Amino acid sequence: MRRRGSTMVEGALVLTSFVFLLLGVMDFGRLGFAYNSVTYAAHHAARFAATNGSASGHAATLATIQTNVQNNVVALDTTCLTVGVTWTPNNNPGSQVQVVVSYAFKPLLIPISSTSVTLKSTSTEYITQ
């Protein structure tokens, strides 16, 4: 009987460790997915802005680029998303457009601190139209 009780205690300790390890791996997977999604959205928005310059007839604005980013981010909370756009020197063909997308990622398992982890991606393109 004593052996059976020790096996249950050891099993509970191992199972607890395994579950925390599994949840940690899943949380890092969420982090990787969020970063990949933010990077994709930044690249796609920069491409959108580069092909919709002032000569295109439908010039991209900060609002249309923000909408483009929000439409390309899947399964993330869009309220934690910030988008910054810089045109150098302006929105004419040959100029540069830089899109910066930031996302405040909140880990589920391990609260690192009271604040969230900021994921940031920058993409720069030359305006073609």
Secondary structure, DSSP 8 states (H G I E B T S, - for coil): -HHHHHHHHHHHHHHHHHHHHHHHHHHHHHHHHHHHHHHHHHHHHHHHHHHSSTTSSS---HHHHHHHHHHH--SS-GGGEEEEEEEES-SSTT-EEEEEEEEEE--SS---SSS-EEEEEEEEEE---
